[in-house]
């Protein structure tokens, strides 16, 4: 008889084991079947379990755990030397002067900061780790609250929030491209080099995926992928000294104002080339296409003109001629009104787009630069550079400023004093944040924007008092 192979031995062993198991199970079943059955008993009710966790109790428990440990806290104020009151959740209060460094029991703290000549500031802080808190005090009566500031590269010409509000892009006229900052932490995320020159302005598509940056020296526009921060392509404008950009409603066409050649490039973005050059008034700057895509409004800097171009025929008409220096244009989301700032006459104008009637909205501070609207269209923000010095690149005798103007009444609702040549300005898409640049200080300020009811009820904020602070001492 031949010996069994290893494989056959394993199969026989598995079969024997299976047979033993079947015999055991079968015998157990027969034994149970022969036993007398116990009478059924009533089902015992399951103990009730809470469907939801008591949120208040959980929060109290978390607070107790925090209070079992001490953490380091640092509080810095701008300016320093403010009175600081630190109140714990239990009511205990500690008083100090800023800057403050100390060790405190964890938990929710209320920080109250006061200094003569400034608004009292109250802020809550959860001390669940070592914390450093940087607080900005606002001049007495200011309705806006400063959240922070950051240092940028050379000559920040424009600032722009991304559509989702997460980033702040800064064009550097004296640098070599643009810088990108986190809008919450104000830390720099990326510097994007655009050849050997700086950038004038940046423009986002509605979805925020693509950014366009204009460049004067090369008369071109750089297309940037926002996610990767990489340049996709460089688009020639065929103009001279290209500055301001605007997208058509369908975002298939990019309009670019050419300062020296006095025309507007109409660029087909699908093909990546200029479709035609539209002749304009001298030194065109601000641009605004209508929502229906039929008209393009142009701000003429040389003579203070507001021009309308019919995009089908290319024919132009001048709606306003101030003799000043029309600089920037912005329209409301409903497509009903267009606003214009004149740097030469220190005025802001409003245009009814249905009738094309123009009227003065308000007087501004000296040399208004950039304008922008809140999301609801009720407040127009205007950055003002202040009087020039001996040269555009030298500080002048005045500080710059930012005005918040009621678009219904033309009244100034609040005013912020800036630095040397306050230039770039933008309001976030949700209307909650305001950013502006000091061109010669390489500095960006970020403020929280009050609600319109708060502004309207604020008695003008610092609309009057700020004027005494504009002249440098």
C-alpha positions in Angstrom: 0.0 0.0 0.0 1.4 3.4 -1.1 2.0 6.0 1.6 -0.5 9.0 1.7 0.7 12.3 0.4 0.9 15.3 2.8 -2.0 17.0 1.0 -4.3 13.9 1.2 -3.4 13.5 4.9 -4.5 17.1 5.6 -7.9 16.6 3.7 -8.6 13.4 5.7 -7.8 15.2 9.0 -10.2 18.1 8.2 -13.0 15.6 7.2 -12.6 13.7 10.5 -12.7 16.9 12.6 -15.9 18.0 10.8 -17.5 14.6 11.5 -16.7 14.9 15.2 -18.3 18.4 15.4 -21.5 17.2 13.7 -21.8 14.4 16.1 -21.4 16.7 19.1 -23.9 19.3 17.9 -26.4 16.7 17.0 -26.1 15.0 20.4 -26.6 18.3 22.2 -29.7 19.1 20.2 -31.2 15.7 21.0 -30.4 16.2 24.7 -32.0 19.6 24.8 -35.1 18.4 22.9 -35.8 15.8 25.6 -35.6 18.3 28.5 -38.8 19.9 29.9 -39.3 23.5 28.6 -39.4 26.3 31.1 -42.4 28.5 31.1 -41.8 31.7 29.1 -41.0 34.8 31.3 -42.1 38.3 30.6 -39.4 40.4 28.8 -37.6 42.6 31.2 -37.7 46.3 30.3 -34.4 47.7 29.1 -33.1 50.5 31.3 -33.9 53.9 29.7 -30.8 55.5 28.1 -30.5 59.2 27.5 -31.0 59.9 23.8 -29.0 63.1 23.9 -25.9 64.1 26.0 -26.6 67.0 28.3 -24.8 69.8 26.5 -24.6 72.1 29.5 -23.2 69.4 31.7 -20.6 68.4 29.1 -19.6 72.0 28.8 -19.3 72.5 32.5 -17.2 69.3 32.8 -14.9 70.5 30.0 -14.5 73.8 31.9 -13.7 72.0 35.1 -11.0 70.0 33.3 -9.5 73.2 31.9 -9.4 74.8 35.4 -7.4 71.9 36.7 -4.3 73.2 34.9 -2.5 76.5 34.6 -1.4 78.1 31.3 0.8 80.9 30.3 -0.9 84.0 28.8 0.7 86.9 27.0 -1.4 90.0 26.1 0.1 92.7 23.9 -1.8 95.9 22.9 -1.2 98.6 20.3 -0.4 101.0 21.7 1.0 99.5 24.9 0.4 100.8 28.4 -3.3 100.0 28.5 -5.2 98.9 31.7 -6.0 95.2 31.5 -8.7 93.4 33.5 -8.7 89.6 33.3 -11.9 88.0 34.7 -12.2 84.3 35.0 -15.4 82.3 34.6 -15.8 82.1 38.4 -15.7 85.8 38.8 -12.2 86.3 40.1 -10.5 89.3 38.5 -6.8 90.1 37.9 -5.6 93.6 36.9 -2.5 94.5 35.1 -0.9 96.8 32.5 0.0 95.8 29.0 2.2 94.2 27.8 1.2 91.4 30.2 2.8 88.0 30.8 1.5 85.6 33.5 0.3 82.2 34.4 -3.4 81.7 34.9 -5.8 78.8 35.6 -7.3 77.5 32.4 -10.9 78.2 31.3 -12.9 81.0 29.6 -11.4 84.5 30.3 -12.8 87.9 29.6 -10.2 90.5 28.7 -11.1 94.1 29.1 -8.6 96.7 27.8 -8.9 100.5 28.3 -6.7 103.4 27.6 -7.4 107.2 27.5 -8.4 108.3 24.0 -9.3 104.9 22.8 -12.4 102.7 22.7 -12.7 100.1 25.5 -12.2 96.7 24.1 -13.6 93.5 25.5 -12.7 90.1 24.2 -13.2 86.5 25.4 -10.3 84.0 25.3 -10.4 80.3 26.0 -7.2 79.5 27.9 -6.8 75.8 26.9 -3.1 76.1 26.0 -0.4 78.7 26.2 -1.7 81.7 24.4 -0.4 85.0 23.0 -3.1 87.6 22.3 -2.4 90.7 20.1 -5.1 93.4 20.5 -5.5 96.7 18.6 -7.1 99.6 20.3 -9.2 101.9 18.1 -9.3 105.7 18.5 -12.2 107.0 20.5 -15.4 107.0 18.4 -14.2 104.8 15.6 -16.9 102.3 14.6 -14.6 99.9 12.8 -12.3 97.6 14.7 -8.7 96.9 13.7 -7.9 93.2 13.7 -4.2 93.5 12.7 -1.7 94.6 10.2 1.1 92.9 8.1 4.2 93.9 6.3 4.3 93.4 2.6 6.9 93.7 -0.2 7.7 97.0 -1.9 4.9 99.4 -2.8 1.6 97.4 -2.2 -0.5 98.9 -5.0 -3.7 96.8 -4.5 -5.1 94.4 -2.0 -7.8 91.8 -2.9 -9.6 89.2 -0.8 -10.2 85.8 -2.5 -13.9 85.1 -3.2 -14.0 82.7 -0.3 -12.3 85.2 2.0 -9.5 82.9 3.0 -6.7 84.7 1.4 -5.5 88.3 0.8 -3.5 88.9 -2.4 -1.3 92.0 -2.6 0.2 93.3 -5.8 3.7 94.8 -5.4 4.4 97.6 -7.8 7.9 98.0 -6.6 8.5 94.2 -6.2 8.5 91.3 -8.6 5.0 90.0 -8.5 2.4 89.4 -5.9 2.2 88.1 -2.3 -0.5 85.9 -0.8 -1.4 86.1 2.9 -3.8 84.0 5.1 -6.7 86.4 5.8 -7.1 85.1 9.4 -3.6 84.7 10.7 -2.2 87.4 8.3 0.9 85.2 7.8 2.4 85.1 4.3 1.6 81.9 2.4 3.4 82.5 -0.9 5.3 85.0 -3.0 4.7 84.6 -6.7 7.3 86.0 -9.0 6.2 87.5 -12.3 9.4 87.9 -14.2 11.6 90.9 -13.4 8.8 93.4 -12.6 6.0 94.0 -10.2 2.2 93.9 -10.6 -0.4 96.6 -10.7 -3.6 94.8 -9.8 -5.1 91.3 -9.3 -8.5 90.0 -10.4 -10.2 86.8 -9.4 -12.7 84.7 -11.4 -16.0 84.1 -9.5 -15.1 80.6 -8.5 -11.7 81.8 -7.1 -9.7 79.3 -9.1 -8.0 81.7 -11.4 -6.2 85.0 -10.7 -5.1 87.6 -13.2 -2.2 90.0 -12.4 -1.5 93.0 -14.7 2.0 94.2 -15.3 2.8 97.7 -16.8 6.3 97.2 -18.0 5.6 94.1 -20.1 2.1 95.3 -21.2 0.8 91.9 -20.2 -1.4 89.9 -17.9 -0.3 86.9 -15.9 -2.8 84.0 -15.4 -2.2 82.2 -12.1 -3.7 79.0 -10.8 -4.8 79.9 -7.3 -4.5 76.4 -5.8 -0.9 75.7 -6.9 0.2 79.4 -7.1 1.7 78.6 -10.5 1.6 80.8 -13.5 -0.3 79.2 -16.4 0.4 81.7 -19.1 1.3 85.3 -19.9 -1.1 87.2 -22.1 0.1 90.1 -24.2 -2.2 93.1 -24.3 -0.8 94.8 -27.5 -1.2 98.0 -25.6 1.2 100.1 -23.6 1.5 100.3 -19.8 -1.4 98.0 -18.9 -3.1 98.5 -15.6 -6.7 97.8 -14.6 -8.6 94.7 -15.6 -12.2 93.6 -15.8 -13.9 90.3 -16.7 -17.0 90.1 -18.9 -20.1 88.6 -17.3 -19.5 85.2 -18.9 -15.8 85.4 -17.9 -14.8 84.6 -21.5 -13.3 88.0 -22.1 -10.7 90.1 -20.2 -10.7 93.8 -20.6 -7.4 95.6 -19.8 -6.9 99.4 -19.7 -3.7 100.6 -21.3 -2.5 103.8 -19.7 -0.1 105.1 -22.3 -1.7 103.9 -25.6 -5.1 105.1 -24.4 -7.0 102.0 -25.4 -8.6 98.9 -23.9 -7.5 95.4 -24.9 -10.3 92.9 -25.4 -8.7 89.5 -24.8 -10.3 86.2 -25.8 -9.4 84.1 -22.8 -10.1 80.8 -24.6 -7.7 81.6 -27.4 -5.4 83.6 -25.2 -5.1 86.6 -27.6 -6.3 90.1 -28.2 -9.6 90.2 -30.2 -9.5 94.0 -30.7 -8.3 97.2 -29.2 -11.0 99.7 -28.2 -9.9 103.4 -28.4 -10.7 105.4 -25.3 -10.2 108.8 -23.7 -6.7 109.6 -22.6 -5.0 107.5 -19.9 -7.9 105.1 -19.2 -7.8 103.5 -15.8 -11.0 102.2 -14.1 -13.2 99.7 -16.0 -16.7 98.3 -15.5 -18.6 96.1 -17.9 -22.4 96.0 -17.5 -24.1 92.8 -16.4 -25.7 92.2 -19.8 -22.3 92.5 -21.5 -23.3 95.3 -23.9 -21.5 98.3 -22.4 -18.1 99.0 -20.9 -17.5 102.1 -18.7 -14.1 103.7 -18.7 -12.5 106.2 -16.2 -10.3 108.7 -18.0 -7.5 109.9 -15.7 -6.1 112.6 -17.9 -9.2 114.8 -18.1 -11.6 113.4 -15.5 -14.0 111.7 -18.0 -16.5 109.0 -17.5 -16.9 107.2 -20.8 -19.3 104.6 -22.0 -18.4 102.2 -24.9 -21.0 100.3 -26.8 -19.3 96.8 -27.2 -21.2 95.8 -30.3 -20.2 98.9 -32.3 -17.2 100.2 -30.4 -18.7 103.7 -30.4 -18.1 105.8 -27.3 -19.9 108.5 -25.4 -18.6 110.7 -22.6 -21.1 111.0 -19.7 -19.1 113.2 -17.4 -16.1 115.5 -17.8 -14.8 117.0 -14.5 -11.4 118.3 -15.6 -10.0 116.3 -12.8 -8.6 112.7 -12.8 -11.2 109.9 -12.8 -9.5 106.9 -11.3 -11.6 104.0 -10.2 -15.1 102.4 -10.9 -17.2 99.9 -9.1 -20.8 98.8 -9.7 -23.4 97.2 -7.4 -24.4 93.6 -7.7 -27.9 94.4 -9.0 -26.4 96.2 -12.0 -28.3 99.4 -11.2 -25.6 101.8 -10.0 -22.0 102.6 -10.9 -19.7 104.6 -8.6 -16.7 106.6 -9.7 -13.9 108.3 -7.7 -12.2 111.5 -9.1 -8.7 111.9 -7.7 -8.4 115.5 -9.1 -11.6 116.9 -7.7 -11.7 114.9 -4.4 -15.2 113.6 -5.2 -17.2 110.4 -5.6 -20.0 110.2 -8.2 -22.9 107.8 -8.8 -24.4 106.8 -12.1 -27.9 105.5 -12.6 -27.2 102.8 -15.2 -30.7 102.7 -16.7 -30.8 106.4 -17.5 -27.0 107.1 -17.4 -27.6 110.2 -15.3 -24.6 111.1 -13.1 -24.6 113.0 -9.8 -22.1 113.8 -7.2 -22.4 111.5 -4.2 -19.9 112.9 -1.7 -16.8 114.9 -1.2 -13.7 112.8 -0.1 -10.4 113.5 1.5 -7.4 114.5 -0.6 -6.5 112.3 -3.6 -9.1 109.5 -3.5 -7.6 106.3 -4.9 -9.5 103.0 -4.8 -13.2 102.5 -4.1 -15.3 99.4 -3.2 -18.8 98.5 -2.1 -20.1 96.3 0.7 -22.0 93.2 -0.4 -25.4 94.9 0.2 -24.3 98.0 -1.8 -25.1 100.3 1.1 -21.6 101.6 1.9 -19.0 102.8 -0.4 -15.4 102.7 0.9 -12.8 105.2 -0.5 -9.1 105.1 0.2 -7.5 108.6 0.1 -3.8 109.0 -0.5 -3.4 112.4 1.1 -1.5 115.4 -0.4 1.6 114.5 -2.4 5.1 115.2 -1.4 7.8 116.5 -3.8 7.5 113.2 -5.7 5.0 110.4 -5.9 7.6 108.1 -4.3 8.2 110.4 -1.3 5.9 110.9 1.7 3.7 113.9 1.6 2.5 116.3 4.3 -0.7 114.3 5.1 -1.5 110.8 6.2 -3.8 108.8 4.1 -7.4 107.8 5.1 -10.3 105.5 4.4 -13.9 106.8 4.3 -17.1 104.8 4.7 -19.8 106.6 2.7 -23.6 105.9 2.8 -24.6 105.3 -0.8 -28.2 106.5 0.0 -27.4 109.8 1.6 -23.8 110.5 0.7 -22.9 111.0 4.4 -19.6 109.8 5.8 -20.4 107.2 8.3 -16.9 106.6 9.7 -13.3 107.4 8.9 -10.0 105.7 9.5 -6.6 107.4 9.4 -4.0 105.5 7.5 -0.3 105.9 6.8 1.8 107.2 3.9 -0.2 107.1 0.7 -3.2 104.9 1.5 -3.9 103.3 -1.9 -5.2 99.7 -2.3 -8.5 98.8 -0.7 -10.9 95.9 -0.8 -14.0 94.6 1.1 -14.4 90.9 1.4 -17.2 89.2 -0.5 -19.2 88.6 2.7 -18.8 92.3 3.7 -17.2 91.4 7.1 -13.6 92.5 6.4 -11.9 95.6 5.1 -8.2 95.7 4.0 -6.2 98.6 2.7 -2.6 99.4 2.0 -0.1 102.1 2.8 1.8 102.3 -0.5 5.0 103.9 0.9 5.0 102.1 4.3 4.7 98.6 2.8 2.0 97.9 5.2 -1.5 96.3 5.0 -4.3 97.0 7.6 -7.2 94.7 8.2 -10.4 95.8 10.0 -13.8 94.3 11.0 -16.7 96.0 9.2 -19.7 96.9 11.4 -23.2 96.1 10.2 -25.0 98.9 8.3 -27.4 99.5 11.2 -24.4 100.0 13.5 -22.8 102.4 11.1 -26.0 104.3 10.5 -26.6 104.7 14.2 -23.0 105.6 15.0 -23.4 109.4 14.7 -20.8 109.6 12.0 -18.1 107.8 13.9 -14.8 109.7 13.3 -16.0 111.4 10.1 -15.3 114.8 11.5 -12.6 114.2 14.2 -10.2 112.3 11.9 -9.6 115.5 9.8 -7.5 117.1 12.6 -5.2 114.1 12.5 -4.4 114.0 8.7 -1.8 116.8 8.8 1.5 115.4 9.9 3.0 117.2 12.9 
